[in-house]
Amino acid sequence: MPPPQEIQKISETLWEIPPSYKPGMRVPARIYATPKLLEEMDEGIFQQVTNVALLPGIIDYAFCMPDGHWGYGFPIGGMAAMDLEKGVISPGGIGFDINCGMRLVRTNLTYDQVKPHLRELVDKLFRRVPAGVGKTGIVKTDRDEFRRLTEQGAQWCIKHGYGLQEDLERTEDFGCIGGADASKVSHKAVDRGYDQVGTLGSGNHYLEIQVAKPQNVYDKDLARSFGIDQPNQVVVMFHCGSRGFGHQVATDYLQRFLKVMTDKYGIKMPDRELACAPFQSPDGQDYFAAMNCAINMAFANRQVILHRIREVFSDVFGKDPLDLGLHQIYDVCHNTAKIEKHHVAGQDRPVLVHRKGATRAFGPDMPGLPDIYKKTGQPVIIGGSMETGSYLLAGVEAGKQAFFSTAHGSGRLMSRRQAKRTFRGQQLKKDMEAKGIYLRCVSFSGLAEEAGGAYKDIDDVVAATERAGLSKRVARFTPIGNIKG
């Protein structure tokens, strides 16, 4: 779809739609993309990112990352920072899968060591990490204990034996974001989530065993700092979020905001999917507290999955997981709204940053980074399609141009429905295994939705973020084993 005629080229990787494009736009809209990626974007992206520019209290620009595609309210790949006093909070700027995110784990193992055990590893992981719609997890809590978990996040897991203290140091927000208040969460949300901790889910969620080939390590010093330090090293990456719990939190507050947005707060938006409330209002603060519970549930969910991964590798290789080098590299979110301090209008001040399908990418020496990554900048994990590959990047100082945000994945080229019409899951499985990727999946129709051809080229997306100064390539990983919900 050709971009709007009004779009202005700022650089080879940055495009701007001026406020004159749509009545009521408070700021310009900016899209990071190469000309090729821009041409691949659907019309919905341009309409959605300019709708975001209508939100009260938005600062500087409405942004879309190179992996951008049509979403709910915001484009997926959308980002917007809001003034804390005048701005709003919008569930459509966060997504239904609150704190959907990525976790990357290193090992001391090489491809040659893992290859003879690959099928056993994938089969055992498939059995021990529940995948698919509505699956229940290994953590058994009652509803009251689950509410405590949503306030404590991954810290709850460490207290109960599901991981190591060092895991928290290598997790965004140290695995627990403040301001979570489980009293602001509905009983229905708790009912949907209390038995799902430690589950992968469905859709584009996956667990993957990958290899860092020597030719795909782009910055050896940074890679070594992150734990990628030997040729053909095996890593484990997985992608999931807050499951039905986060979905219900978003649903509850979208319905609430639709009732109060105009009548109570006088806010009118052209798209009901951008329902919002002033951030400082009682409605806005209640949603923020409930959303933070969903952020923490997702941290806990990924922490328990990591615990299962360590168990499986230990079983298969007959060694302690730490002897196998199973240390977490990092855990990043890409569906959140967070209060962060940024340089705005000549001064550092706190703002509310919505990231919806966009990853935080703090540069070196920024507050909030663990000591081990102060000098390197934040590790950034970018998932590609299950057929192609994924990336480890690093945040850079130039990322301040977009409130230190970058892409989160490949970004879809096809809708799920179109992908299912185009690809066949059984054939896709055969094709992947012919390429050396051993696969287990819950359903072939779900597999077809995630075919590599349904996504943009991950190499194009990552190259665009680097050329734009949003993040820096460290290493590319090639899949060898995949579990698909």
Order of alpha helices (4+ residues) and beta strands (2+ residues): beta-beta-beta-alpha-alpha-beta-beta-beta-beta-alpha-alpha-alpha-alpha-alpha-alpha-beta-alpha-beta-alpha-beta-alpha-beta-beta-beta-beta-beta-beta-beta-alpha-alpha-beta-alpha-alpha-beta
